[in-house]
Amino acid sequence: MSNLKDAFRNGKAFIPFITCGDPDLETTAKVIRAAAENGADLIELGIPFSDPTAEGPVIQGANIRALAGGVTTDKIFDLVATIRKDVKTPMVFMTYANVVFSYDAERFMARCCETGIGGIVIPDLPYEEKEEFSDVAKRYGVDIISLIAPTSANRIAMIAKEATGFIYVVSSLGVTGIRSEITTNIGDIVKVIRENTDVPCAVGFGISTPEQAQKMAAESDGAIVGSAVVKIIEKYGRDAAPYVGEYIKSMKDAVRKA
Amino acid sequence: MSQSKGRFGVHGGQYIPETLMNAVIELENAYNFYKEDPDFNRELTELLNNYAGRPSLLYYADKMTKDLGGAKIYLKREDLNHTGSHKINNVLGQALLAKKMGKTRLIAETGAGQHGVATATAAALLGMECVVYMGKEDTERQALNVYRMRLLGAEVIPVTSGTATLKDAVSEAMRAWVSRIDDTHYCLGSVMGPHPFPTIVRDFQAVISRESRAQILEAEGRLPDAVLACVGGGSNAIGSFYHFIPDEGVRLIGCEAAGRGIDTFETAATVNTGRIGIFHGMKSYFCQDEYGQIAPVYSISAGLDYPGVGPEHAHLYDIGRAEYVPVTDDEAVNAFEYLSRTEGIIPAIESAHAVAHAIKLAPTMSKDQTMLITISGRGDKDCAAIARYRGEDIHE
C-alpha cells in the first residue's frame, strides 16, 4: 500500500500538478518545495510526453518546453530521489502509457517505490487496460489511480470498486485546461463512488480559482489543479517558485473552508 | 477483472481516456448490430456501387509487365473510386453507421487529405456536419484537397501542435472528440486507434480483396503470388490483404514510407525502424526514442507520414504472415513517373510506394507468376509537390 491516504488526513486535499522539467529541473525542484511548504497535500508530477492527447494547450506547451530542455524519465527519477531527502509530501506521477511501457513497467515501478512515488495517473489507461501495469505496480506498492469522467455513468461502480490510492474525478468533458464554469454534477458522481468504496476522491480538470476549488472540494475530498499552476510557471519561468507557493497557499486556504 | 478487447496477438486494445470509453462501447455495440443488419448492408452496398462506383477494376498492366519482364502485374484500381481513393469505402460505412446511431456530426483527421475529402463527401451526401483536422504542414502541401473539403461544406482546422502532420491531426481529432461526444462520431480513417476502429475500418476496406480475389481468379484461374499495397496506418493494405490471409501461398507485402532512408531519422517506416509501444489508443509498433517519446517522422507522402502502424499489421508481421518493406521518397517519385508514362495512370504518391517495390520485385519473379498491386488513390493531388521535388515550380 502506498502513502497516498496520508494526503487526505489534513482535511480536504489540495493537489497541484507540475510538469517536470518546465522550464528546467532546477526550477521544478524549487516549485515542488514551494508547493510542499505552502500546504500542498499531494503533488502530481507530470513526466512529459511528446503527444499528450488528453491535454489542452497550456499543458501541451509545458510538455514541449520540458522535452526541448532535454528532460528524460531517468532525470526525473533522479530529481525525485534528491527532493525526497527533505520533502515528505506524498507524490504521484502523471504520464502517458507509452512512457511507462517503454521504460519497462517493472523498472519504472521499482524506481517509483525507491523514490517514494505512491501512485501514477495514466490518462490513456482505462479500466479495461489497467492490467497492463497493475500487477507489477501492486508488487511495488504503487497505486494506479483510477479516473472517472462525466461520461462514465454505468461504469462508475465497477471502476470505484477496484480503485486504490485515490480516485481522480474528471470534472468536465474535453482536455485539461482552465474553464470559467464547471457544469457536471460532481455530487451525483461522488455519491455513486461512495456507495462502492471508501477510497478518497479528488476533482480535477478546469479548476483555477479558489472559489472553484472550494466548491469542488466541498463535493469531494479534494481539488486537483494543473493548467493554472503551469500557467504561473510559464509566465515566471525560473523565478516561478514563490508565485506558485503563494497561489497554492490561497488554494489550500480555500479548500480548507470546504 | 478487466477485459482488454480488440487484440491482434499482443497488439491493439483500447488505450484511451475514460471519458471516451462509453463512446467506443456504444460504437462497438452499434457496429455489431448493424454489420448483421440486412437493411444496413443493402444501403451500404447501394452507396458503394451506385455512388462510389464499385466494384473497382482489376486492370492487367500489360506494358508494365512486358517492360519489367517478370511476373504478370495486375492493378486494383481504387483510384477510380468516387473521391479518388480507397478512403470512401470506409467512410461510407462509418458515416452510415453514425447516422443510424443518431449522430449528426462527423469529425476526422486527414494526412494527404484523401480521408478528409471522403468524409466531407459522405457528410454532404448524408446531410451531416463535418469538421476535418489536418496538420498545418499538410494543408500547405495538399492545398487542393483543403479546397475540395471546404467546397464540400466541411470546416478544415489546421493543426499547429507537434510536427503539424498526420499524427498531430489524429491527436487533435481525439481531443475534439473528448470535448463533444453526444452528437459527434469520430470517423477514423485508418486501421488504427482504439478498438473497435481497427476492426471496423478493416471490415469496410476488406471489400478491396473480396473483389480482387474473385477478379484475379476469374482472370487467371488461380490466386496471385504476391499482393502489394502501401502502408501508413495501413487501411488500404489490410483491405487488400484481408481475404488472402488464409491463402498461405500468397505473399502479402506492405510498402512503408522510408522517406530519405531507414538509416536516417527522416523516415516513417514504422515496422522497419520502430519498436512496440502504446499510442493513439493502441499497442503496436511506433517510431519513438528510448524513453517512448514519439519520433517526428518524415515522408514525401503526407498520407504515409505517420509514426505508427495498425495493430493487425503489427500482428501479421509478428507471425510472419506479411512482410513490410521500406521504399524511399526517390523510389516512390520514380514509380509515380513510371506508372504515369508506362500505363497512363497517375497514382497517388502513397500508392507509388507499392508500385516502386513492384518494380524491384517483378523482374525477380517468373513469367507464369502474378502480382497484384493496389493503386489506393489517384495522383492529381500530388502533381504540384512532385513537380517541386523535381525542381519545377507550378501553380495549381
Interface residues (C-beta under 8 A of the other chain):
Chain A: F49 S50 D51 T53 A54 G56 P57 Q60 L67 T72 T73 D74 Y96 A97 N98 V99 V100 F101 S102 Y103 P123 D124 L125 P126 Y127 E128 E129 K130 E131 E132 L147 I148 A149 P150 T151 S152 A153 N154 R155 I159 V170 L173 G174 V175
Chain B: S2 Q3 S4 K5 G13 Q14 Y15 I16 P17 E18 T19 L20 M21 N22 A23 S161 G162 K167 D168 S171 M174 R175 V178 S179 R180 I181 R275 G277 I278 F279 H280 G281 F286 Q288 E290 Y291 G292 Q293 I294
